[in-house]
Amino acid sequence: MQPVERAEYEGVDYAWVMQTTFVVTILVGAPAAALLSTLVTLESWGARAAFAVRVGAPIWFVTAVAVALYAKRAETGDGDSEGDEGSDGEPTGDEAEEHA
C-alpha cells in the first residue's frame, strides 16, 4: 500500500474550507430549507427544484463566507492570547528558555 501524501499549507487551507462548508450546509441548510418549504405551496417538481435553488444558494454562500472568515482568522491567530503561550498560559519554545 502506498503511503498517503501530506501537504504543508501556508495560509488558509481551502480544502478544509470547502469540506466544512459542505458539511455545515448539509447539517444546517437542509433543515432550514425544509422548514421554509412549509411556508409556500410547491405544486410541481420544477417548483420544488427552483425553490431549493433560491433558498439553498444564499445559505451555501453565507456558510462559505463564514467558514472562510473563520479559517482566515484562525490562520492569522487573531483569537489567540498575546505571545507564544501554550493552552495553559505557560511560555513555549524559545520563550520558555528566556524565562528560565
PyMOL CGO cylinders between C-alpha atoms (Angstrom):
from pymol import cmd
from pymol.cgo import CYLINDER

trace = [
    CYLINDER, 0.00, 0.00, 0.00, 1.33, 3.42, -0.95, 0.3, 1, 1, 1, 1, 1, 1,
    CYLINDER, 1.33, 3.42, -0.95, 1.63, 5.99, 1.84, 0.3, 1, 1, 1, 1, 1, 1,
    CYLINDER, 1.63, 5.99, 1.84, -0.72, 8.95, 1.71, 0.3, 1, 1, 1, 1, 1, 1,
    CYLINDER, -0.72, 8.95, 1.71, 0.99, 12.15, 0.71, 0.3, 1, 1, 1, 1, 1, 1,
    CYLINDER, 0.99, 12.15, 0.71, 0.61, 15.10, 3.01, 0.3, 1, 1, 1, 1, 1, 1,
    CYLINDER, 0.61, 15.10, 3.01, 0.98, 18.77, 2.23, 0.3, 1, 1, 1, 1, 1, 1,
    CYLINDER, 0.98, 18.77, 2.23, 2.03, 21.68, 4.40, 0.3, 1, 1, 1, 1, 1, 1,
    CYLINDER, 2.03, 21.68, 4.40, -0.20, 24.70, 3.90, 0.3, 1, 1, 1, 1, 1, 1,
    CYLINDER, -0.20, 24.70, 3.90, 0.85, 28.30, 4.19, 0.3, 1, 1, 1, 1, 1, 1,
    CYLINDER, 0.85, 28.30, 4.19, -2.19, 30.42, 4.75, 0.3, 1, 1, 1, 1, 1, 1,
    CYLINDER, -2.19, 30.42, 4.75, -5.80, 29.24, 4.61, 0.3, 1, 1, 1, 1, 1, 1,
    CYLINDER, -5.80, 29.24, 4.61, -6.43, 25.55, 3.89, 0.3, 1, 1, 1, 1, 1, 1,
    CYLINDER, -6.43, 25.55, 3.89, -9.11, 25.94, 1.21, 0.3, 1, 1, 1, 1, 1, 1,
    CYLINDER, -9.11, 25.94, 1.21, -9.75, 22.19, 1.03, 0.3, 1, 1, 1, 1, 1, 1,
    CYLINDER, -9.75, 22.19, 1.03, -10.80, 22.35, 4.70, 0.3, 1, 1, 1, 1, 1, 1,
    CYLINDER, -10.80, 22.35, 4.70, -12.95, 25.40, 3.94, 0.3, 1, 1, 1, 1, 1, 1,
    CYLINDER, -12.95, 25.40, 3.94, -14.74, 23.59, 1.09, 0.3, 1, 1, 1, 1, 1, 1,
    CYLINDER, -14.74, 23.59, 1.09, -15.28, 20.40, 3.10, 0.3, 1, 1, 1, 1, 1, 1,
    CYLINDER, -15.28, 20.40, 3.10, -16.51, 22.27, 6.16, 0.3, 1, 1, 1, 1, 1, 1,
    CYLINDER, -16.51, 22.27, 6.16, -18.81, 24.43, 4.04, 0.3, 1, 1, 1, 1, 1, 1,
    CYLINDER, -18.81, 24.43, 4.04, -20.32, 21.30, 2.51, 0.3, 1, 1, 1, 1, 1, 1,
    CYLINDER, -20.32, 21.30, 2.51, -20.91, 19.58, 5.85, 0.3, 1, 1, 1, 1, 1, 1,
    CYLINDER, -20.91, 19.58, 5.85, -22.26, 22.66, 7.66, 0.3, 1, 1, 1, 1, 1, 1,
    CYLINDER, -22.26, 22.66, 7.66, -24.56, 23.50, 4.74, 0.3, 1, 1, 1, 1, 1, 1,
    CYLINDER, -24.56, 23.50, 4.74, -26.00, 19.98, 4.79, 0.3, 1, 1, 1, 1, 1, 1,
    CYLINDER, -26.00, 19.98, 4.79, -26.42, 19.95, 8.58, 0.3, 1, 1, 1, 1, 1, 1,
    CYLINDER, -26.42, 19.95, 8.58, -27.87, 23.47, 8.89, 0.3, 1, 1, 1, 1, 1, 1,
    CYLINDER, -27.87, 23.47, 8.89, -29.08, 24.41, 5.41, 0.3, 1, 1, 1, 1, 1, 1,
    CYLINDER, -29.08, 24.41, 5.41, -31.14, 21.32, 4.61, 0.3, 1, 1, 1, 1, 1, 1,
    CYLINDER, -31.14, 21.32, 4.61, -33.32, 21.58, 7.72, 0.3, 1, 1, 1, 1, 1, 1,
    CYLINDER, -33.32, 21.58, 7.72, -33.65, 25.35, 7.19, 0.3, 1, 1, 1, 1, 1, 1,
    CYLINDER, -33.65, 25.35, 7.19, -34.77, 24.83, 3.58, 0.3, 1, 1, 1, 1, 1, 1,
    CYLINDER, -34.77, 24.83, 3.58, -37.19, 22.12, 4.68, 0.3, 1, 1, 1, 1, 1, 1,
    CYLINDER, -37.19, 22.12, 4.68, -38.73, 24.41, 7.30, 0.3, 1, 1, 1, 1, 1, 1,
    CYLINDER, -38.73, 24.41, 7.30, -39.01, 27.29, 4.83, 0.3, 1, 1, 1, 1, 1, 1,
    CYLINDER, -39.01, 27.29, 4.83, -40.68, 24.99, 2.28, 0.3, 1, 1, 1, 1, 1, 1,
    CYLINDER, -40.68, 24.99, 2.28, -43.62, 24.53, 4.66, 0.3, 1, 1, 1, 1, 1, 1,
    CYLINDER, -43.62, 24.53, 4.66, -44.47, 28.20, 4.20, 0.3, 1, 1, 1, 1, 1, 1,
    CYLINDER, -44.47, 28.20, 4.20, -45.02, 28.03, 0.42, 0.3, 1, 1, 1, 1, 1, 1,
    CYLINDER, -45.02, 28.03, 0.42, -47.07, 25.88, -1.94, 0.3, 1, 1, 1, 1, 1, 1,
    CYLINDER, -47.07, 25.88, -1.94, -44.87, 23.84, -4.24, 0.3, 1, 1, 1, 1, 1, 1,
    CYLINDER, -44.87, 23.84, -4.24, -47.14, 22.24, -6.84, 0.3, 1, 1, 1, 1, 1, 1,
    CYLINDER, -47.14, 22.24, -6.84, -44.63, 20.58, -9.16, 0.3, 1, 1, 1, 1, 1, 1,
    CYLINDER, -44.63, 20.58, -9.16, -41.13, 19.12, -9.10, 0.3, 1, 1, 1, 1, 1, 1,
    CYLINDER, -41.13, 19.12, -9.10, -39.94, 22.12, -11.10, 0.3, 1, 1, 1, 1, 1, 1,
    CYLINDER, -39.94, 22.12, -11.10, -41.28, 24.46, -8.44, 0.3, 1, 1, 1, 1, 1, 1,
    CYLINDER, -41.28, 24.46, -8.44, -39.58, 22.39, -5.75, 0.3, 1, 1, 1, 1, 1, 1,
    CYLINDER, -39.58, 22.39, -5.75, -36.26, 22.45, -7.60, 0.3, 1, 1, 1, 1, 1, 1,
    CYLINDER, -36.26, 22.45, -7.60, -36.47, 26.20, -8.19, 0.3, 1, 1, 1, 1, 1, 1,
    CYLINDER, -36.47, 26.20, -8.19, -37.30, 26.76, -4.51, 0.3, 1, 1, 1, 1, 1, 1,
    CYLINDER, -37.30, 26.76, -4.51, -34.34, 24.61, -3.44, 0.3, 1, 1, 1, 1, 1, 1,
    CYLINDER, -34.34, 24.61, -3.44, -32.00, 26.68, -5.61, 0.3, 1, 1, 1, 1, 1, 1,
    CYLINDER, -32.00, 26.68, -5.61, -33.44, 30.03, -4.48, 0.3, 1, 1, 1, 1, 1, 1,
    CYLINDER, -33.44, 30.03, -4.48, -33.16, 29.08, -0.80, 0.3, 1, 1, 1, 1, 1, 1,
    CYLINDER, -33.16, 29.08, -0.80, -30.08, 26.85, -0.95, 0.3, 1, 1, 1, 1, 1, 1,
    CYLINDER, -30.08, 26.85, -0.95, -27.78, 29.22, -2.84, 0.3, 1, 1, 1, 1, 1, 1,
    CYLINDER, -27.78, 29.22, -2.84, -27.86, 32.02, -0.25, 0.3, 1, 1, 1, 1, 1, 1,
    CYLINDER, -27.86, 32.02, -0.25, -27.49, 29.50, 2.59, 0.3, 1, 1, 1, 1, 1, 1,
    CYLINDER, -27.49, 29.50, 2.59, -24.46, 27.97, 0.84, 0.3, 1, 1, 1, 1, 1, 1,
    CYLINDER, -24.46, 27.97, 0.84, -22.93, 31.40, 0.14, 0.3, 1, 1, 1, 1, 1, 1,
    CYLINDER, -22.93, 31.40, 0.14, -23.35, 32.68, 3.70, 0.3, 1, 1, 1, 1, 1, 1,
    CYLINDER, -23.35, 32.68, 3.70, -21.94, 29.44, 5.09, 0.3, 1, 1, 1, 1, 1, 1,
    CYLINDER, -21.94, 29.44, 5.09, -18.94, 29.57, 2.74, 0.3, 1, 1, 1, 1, 1, 1,
    CYLINDER, -18.94, 29.57, 2.74, -18.13, 33.17, 3.64, 0.3, 1, 1, 1, 1, 1, 1,
    CYLINDER, -18.13, 33.17, 3.64, -18.47, 32.47, 7.37, 0.3, 1, 1, 1, 1, 1, 1,
    CYLINDER, -18.47, 32.47, 7.37, -16.23, 29.38, 7.20, 0.3, 1, 1, 1, 1, 1, 1,
    CYLINDER, -16.23, 29.38, 7.20, -13.62, 31.21, 5.07, 0.3, 1, 1, 1, 1, 1, 1,
    CYLINDER, -13.62, 31.21, 5.07, -13.55, 34.14, 7.51, 0.3, 1, 1, 1, 1, 1, 1,
    CYLINDER, -13.55, 34.14, 7.51, -13.22, 31.73, 10.43, 0.3, 1, 1, 1, 1, 1, 1,
    CYLINDER, -13.22, 31.73, 10.43, -10.34, 29.92, 8.71, 0.3, 1, 1, 1, 1, 1, 1,
    CYLINDER, -10.34, 29.92, 8.71, -8.61, 33.20, 7.89, 0.3, 1, 1, 1, 1, 1, 1,
    CYLINDER, -8.61, 33.20, 7.89, -8.97, 34.42, 11.46, 0.3, 1, 1, 1, 1, 1, 1,
    CYLINDER, -8.97, 34.42, 11.46, -7.73, 31.11, 12.88, 0.3, 1, 1, 1, 1, 1, 1,
    CYLINDER, -7.73, 31.11, 12.88, -4.78, 31.13, 10.46, 0.3, 1, 1, 1, 1, 1, 1,
    CYLINDER, -4.78, 31.13, 10.46, -3.70, 34.65, 11.42, 0.3, 1, 1, 1, 1, 1, 1,
    CYLINDER, -3.70, 34.65, 11.42, -4.16, 33.90, 15.12, 0.3, 1, 1, 1, 1, 1, 1,
    CYLINDER, -4.16, 33.90, 15.12, -6.45, 36.87, 15.87, 0.3, 1, 1, 1, 1, 1, 1,
    CYLINDER, -6.45, 36.87, 15.87, -8.30, 34.87, 18.50, 0.3, 1, 1, 1, 1, 1, 1,
    CYLINDER, -8.30, 34.87, 18.50, -5.17, 33.84, 20.42, 0.3, 1, 1, 1, 1, 1, 1,
    CYLINDER, -5.17, 33.84, 20.42, -3.80, 35.45, 23.53, 0.3, 1, 1, 1, 1, 1, 1,
    CYLINDER, -3.80, 35.45, 23.53, -0.68, 37.58, 23.24, 0.3, 1, 1, 1, 1, 1, 1,
    CYLINDER, -0.68, 37.58, 23.24, 2.71, 35.95, 22.86, 0.3, 1, 1, 1, 1, 1, 1,
    CYLINDER, 2.71, 35.95, 22.86, 3.70, 32.36, 22.23, 0.3, 1, 1, 1, 1, 1, 1,
    CYLINDER, 3.70, 32.36, 22.23, 1.95, 30.68, 25.10, 0.3, 1, 1, 1, 1, 1, 1,
    CYLINDER, 1.95, 30.68, 25.10, 0.57, 27.17, 25.32, 0.3, 1, 1, 1, 1, 1, 1,
    CYLINDER, 0.57, 27.17, 25.32, -3.01, 26.38, 26.24, 0.3, 1, 1, 1, 1, 1, 1,
    CYLINDER, -3.01, 26.38, 26.24, -2.10, 26.51, 29.94, 0.3, 1, 1, 1, 1, 1, 1,
    CYLINDER, -2.10, 26.51, 29.94, -0.66, 30.04, 29.65, 0.3, 1, 1, 1, 1, 1, 1,
    CYLINDER, -0.66, 30.04, 29.65, 2.92, 28.90, 30.04, 0.3, 1, 1, 1, 1, 1, 1,
    CYLINDER, 2.92, 28.90, 30.04, 5.53, 30.16, 27.55, 0.3, 1, 1, 1, 1, 1, 1,
    CYLINDER, 5.53, 30.16, 27.55, 6.55, 27.68, 24.88, 0.3, 1, 1, 1, 1, 1, 1,
    CYLINDER, 6.55, 27.68, 24.88, 9.69, 27.13, 22.81, 0.3, 1, 1, 1, 1, 1, 1,
    CYLINDER, 9.69, 27.13, 22.81, 12.48, 29.74, 22.96, 0.3, 1, 1, 1, 1, 1, 1,
    CYLINDER, 12.48, 29.74, 22.96, 10.36, 32.00, 25.14, 0.3, 1, 1, 1, 1, 1, 1,
    CYLINDER, 10.36, 32.00, 25.14, 10.37, 29.33, 27.91, 0.3, 1, 1, 1, 1, 1, 1,
    CYLINDER, 10.37, 29.33, 27.91, 14.17, 29.28, 27.90, 0.3, 1, 1, 1, 1, 1, 1,
    CYLINDER, 14.17, 29.28, 27.90, 14.27, 33.07, 28.21, 0.3, 1, 1, 1, 1, 1, 1,
    CYLINDER, 14.27, 33.07, 28.21, 12.06, 32.93, 31.32, 0.3, 1, 1, 1, 1, 1, 1,
    CYLINDER, 12.06, 32.93, 31.32, 14.16, 30.22, 32.99, 0.3, 1, 1, 1, 1, 1, 1,
]
cmd.load_cgo(trace, "trace")
